[in-house]
Amino acid sequence: MLLIHLTYSMSMPWSHPVSELSLLRQSQRITQQLLDIVFPPRCAGCQKSGAVLCATCRATFSAVGQQFCRQCGSVLPITGLCQHCYPHQPRLSGLLAVSSYEGALRTCIHALKYDGNTRLAEPLGEVLAEAYLTFGMQADAIISVPLHRERQQQRGYNHAHLLAKVCASHIHVPLRDDIIVRHRATSAQVGLKAHERQQNVAGAFDCVDSFKAGPLFGRTLLIIDDVYTTGATLGACAAPLFTAGAKAVWGLVLARPT
């Protein structure tokens, strides 16, 4: 299980946007609660009736206190960079992975990402928020890894956006999905080797023109995704943010393979 303790400080000048759909969302929650009485949900992790993610499965996401490479998240005896990452220019300022990509967490991530179980975004987003608060993370804004418009249309939603939206609402940091876009469609990363992953997403992301000259200067940004494997996608997302003047770009994910 993977976790990095982050210790840095910064100002937070961007205000948190007030939702204009709060009444509609409240109505939707009430409707969903009534439906849950008639058709009780089942836990995505163990299939137990009563909740989309039960307390028992959620407890397995808890991480242990270990030191990890601040670039790739591999286990280290001391804080710093591993031998693999040390000779290379860091693609991220650091990484926080909540837990290992296994067991109930892996099942839940798969159900959210591929099976359309979008209700899991709420408890999984809360897990990300808890990690952010517990380990002292601070950011000016949260960004979710964007999907290309074609993939978004096929899937109907962006799971990373759903996770980031929940996390942002719990930690009161603005979610800014208007900063970076995925302007080039890419193949699925699953099954690709590390260098193939990097080639696949290289140059796939870009900052919106209005953010290229000034607004991001000196900011610390947090990119949210579901799983960190080789860091290719998060690194490709971070590159244009650094180019636009961001002081630091961190990654926050639910899981990383052991």
KAGI-V308968 format. One line per field, one symbol per residue. ss: DSSP state (a for helix, b for strand, c for the rest). burial: # if it has 16 or more other C-alpha atoms within 10 Angstrom, else .. A space follows every 50 residues. Layout:
ss->???
burial->???
This chain:
ss->cccccccccccccccccccccaaaaaaaaaaaaaaaaacccbccccccbc ccccaaaaacccccccbbbcccccbbcccbccaaaacccccccbbbbbbb ccaaaaaaaaaaaacccccaaaaaaaaaaaaaaaccccccbbbbccccaa aaaaacccaaaaaaaaaaaaacccbccccbbbcccccccccccaaaaaaa acccbbbcaaaccccccccbbbbbbbbbcccaaaaaaaaaaaaccccbbb bbbbbbcc
burial->######.........#........................######.#.. ####..##..###...#########.....##..#.....########## ##.###.##.###...##.##########.##....#############. .......##############.#####.####...#..#.......##.# ##.####...##...##.########################.###.### #######.
